[in-house]
Amino acid sequence: MAGQNAYREIVSCSNCLEYQARRLKIRFRDKTNDDTQYVHTLNSTLIATTRVLVAIMENFQTKDGHIRIPEVLQGYMGNQKEI
């Protein structure tokens, strides 16, 4: 983040092994030996929304206090160019 002169995590992904699968009872049957085993699961966030919003605001704020909407996001904002 430019205002903090630091990098921040915006996504995370963890391999939970079989921890979540045990509680959810998610298993598979290995056809080679007919064993039933728990699957490994991933726990992931797509995006840390507030951190991304702060980064956009810091990098796209105009001198008059408006925020320019990055071109790739304008289609999701009714084609607005600025808020």
BALOBA-1460 file (C-alpha; in Angstrom, 3 decimals):
// residues 83
<rec num="1" residu="m" x="0.000" y="0.000" z="0.000"/>
<rec num="2" residu="a" x="1.544" y="3.213" z="-1.161"/>
<rec num="3" residu="g" x="0.435" y="5.260" z="1.867"/>
<rec num="4" residu="q" x="2.116" y="2.817" z="4.238"/>
<rec num="5" residu="n" x="5.147" y="2.170" z="2.031"/>
<rec num="6" residu="a" x="4.524" y="-1.555" z="2.499"/>
<rec num="7" residu="y" x="3.124" y="-4.609" z="0.777"/>
<rec num="8" residu="r" x="0.028" y="-6.247" z="2.272"/>
<rec num="9" residu="e" x="-1.600" y="-9.622" z="1.749"/>
<rec num="10" residu="i" x="-4.627" y="-9.439" z="-0.525"/>
<rec num="11" residu="v" x="-5.267" y="-13.175" z="-0.962"/>
<rec num="12" residu="s" x="-4.499" y="-16.280" z="1.027"/>
<rec num="13" residu="c" x="-4.719" y="-19.992" z="0.437"/>
<rec num="14" residu="s" x="-4.065" y="-22.776" z="2.919"/>
<rec num="15" residu="n" x="-3.895" y="-26.530" z="2.472"/>
<rec num="16" residu="c" x="-5.979" y="-27.799" z="5.382"/>
<rec num="17" residu="l" x="-5.097" y="-31.408" z="4.623"/>
<rec num="18" residu="e" x="-7.971" y="-33.547" z="5.956"/>
<rec num="19" residu="y" x="-8.843" y="-31.228" z="8.895"/>
<rec num="20" residu="q" x="-12.028" y="-29.781" z="7.340"/>
<rec num="21" residu="a" x="-12.911" y="-32.999" z="5.513"/>
<rec num="22" residu="r" x="-13.072" y="-34.961" z="8.781"/>
<rec num="23" residu="r" x="-15.633" y="-32.551" z="10.219"/>
<rec num="24" residu="l" x="-17.607" y="-32.456" z="6.970"/>
<rec num="25" residu="k" x="-17.225" y="-36.203" z="6.408"/>
<rec num="26" residu="i" x="-15.912" y="-35.738" z="2.861"/>
<rec num="27" residu="r" x="-14.267" y="-38.955" z="1.727"/>
<rec num="28" residu="f" x="-13.335" y="-40.844" z="-1.392"/>
<rec num="29" residu="r" x="-12.837" y="-44.509" z="-2.122"/>
<rec num="30" residu="d" x="-9.487" y="-45.538" z="-3.581"/>
<rec num="31" residu="k" x="-10.421" y="-48.093" z="-6.243"/>
<rec num="32" residu="t" x="-6.946" y="-49.633" z="-6.276"/>
<rec num="33" residu="n" x="-7.291" y="-51.015" z="-2.746"/>
<rec num="34" residu="d" x="-10.924" y="-50.196" z="-1.809"/>
<rec num="35" residu="d" x="-9.826" y="-47.962" z="1.093"/>
<rec num="36" residu="t" x="-11.946" y="-44.972" z="2.102"/>
<rec num="37" residu="q" x="-9.866" y="-41.862" z="2.782"/>
<rec num="38" residu="y" x="-10.523" y="-38.247" z="3.690"/>
<rec num="39" residu="v" x="-9.859" y="-35.711" z="0.961"/>
<rec num="40" residu="h" x="-7.491" y="-32.779" z="1.418"/>
<rec num="41" residu="t" x="-9.210" y="-29.387" z="1.286"/>
<rec num="42" residu="l" x="-8.098" y="-25.858" z="0.494"/>
<rec num="43" residu="n" x="-9.234" y="-22.808" z="2.420"/>
<rec num="44" residu="s" x="-8.906" y="-19.706" z="0.313"/>
<rec num="45" residu="t" x="-10.014" y="-16.094" z="0.056"/>
<rec num="46" residu="l" x="-10.358" y="-14.686" z="-3.415"/>
<rec num="47" residu="i" x="-9.598" y="-11.131" z="-2.375"/>
<rec num="48" residu="a" x="-9.261" y="-9.061" z="0.789"/>
<rec num="49" residu="t" x="-11.858" y="-6.518" z="-0.322"/>
<rec num="50" residu="t" x="-11.052" y="-3.649" z="2.030"/>
<rec num="51" residu="r" x="-7.323" y="-3.752" z="1.269"/>
<rec num="52" residu="v" x="-7.958" y="-3.718" z="-2.466"/>
<rec num="53" residu="l" x="-10.384" y="-0.801" z="-2.116"/>
<rec num="54" residu="v" x="-7.817" y="1.159" z="-0.105"/>
<rec num="55" residu="a" x="-5.151" y="0.445" z="-2.738"/>
<rec num="56" residu="i" x="-7.468" y="1.651" z="-5.525"/>
<rec num="57" residu="m" x="-8.365" y="4.775" z="-3.560"/>
<rec num="58" residu="e" x="-4.713" y="5.576" z="-2.825"/>
<rec num="59" residu="n" x="-3.597" y="5.068" z="-6.401"/>
<rec num="60" residu="f" x="-6.554" y="6.560" z="-8.285"/>
<rec num="61" residu="q" x="-7.583" y="9.561" z="-6.159"/>
<rec num="62" residu="t" x="-7.635" y="12.842" z="-8.052"/>
<rec num="63" residu="k" x="-6.566" y="16.226" z="-6.666"/>
<rec num="64" residu="d" x="-10.214" y="17.221" z="-6.208"/>
<rec num="65" residu="g" x="-10.880" y="14.128" z="-4.044"/>
<rec num="66" residu="h" x="-12.685" y="11.971" z="-6.602"/>
<rec num="67" residu="i" x="-11.627" y="8.406" z="-7.356"/>
<rec num="68" residu="r" x="-10.930" y="7.431" z="-10.966"/>
<rec num="69" residu="i" x="-12.327" y="3.974" z="-11.610"/>
<rec num="70" residu="p" x="-9.720" y="1.702" z="-13.234"/>
<rec num="71" residu="e" x="-10.720" y="0.890" z="-16.810"/>
<rec num="72" residu="v" x="-10.982" y="-2.859" z="-16.114"/>
<rec num="73" residu="l" x="-13.589" y="-2.183" z="-13.386"/>
<rec num="74" residu="q" x="-15.707" y="0.403" z="-15.209"/>
<rec num="75" residu="g" x="-17.997" y="-2.243" z="-16.738"/>
<rec num="76" residu="y" x="-18.935" y="-3.371" z="-13.212"/>
<rec num="77" residu="m" x="-19.650" y="0.221" z="-12.190"/>
<rec num="78" residu="g" x="-22.204" y="1.111" z="-14.872"/>
<rec num="79" residu="n" x="-19.377" y="2.409" z="-17.097"/>
<rec num="80" residu="q" x="-18.686" y="5.244" z="-14.654"/>
<rec num="81" residu="k" x="-15.216" y="6.686" z="-15.020"/>
<rec num="82" residu="e" x="-15.084" y="8.467" z="-11.659"/>
<rec num="83" residu="i" x="-16.851" y="8.540" z="-8.307"/>
